[in-house]
Amino acid sequence: MIQFEEKIYRAVDSLPAKCRDIFVQYLYHNKTYEEIAITNHISSSTVRVQIKIGLAKLRELLGDLYPLFLLIFNFFEK
């Protein structure tokens, strides 16, 4: 499990800065799109796009582990 967590951290760290910041707020701090938008002075649609970009990049970087990532972080319920 530690290797899996390490892969996730590395993958998230490799995201572009703006995308990573938004993704971390969403993933680790459980903030809503609206909360992130207000905090960062951007629209909620920008937040949504950045989350989508982050997920696409993580899908690419995590490969076969991507479904497990989605399951662990409850992306099916978000």
Summary of the structure (lengths in Angstrom):
residues: 78
radius of gyration: 12.2
end to end distance: 23.0
largest distance: 36.3
contacts: 198
relative contact order: 0.16
helix: 77%
strand: 0%
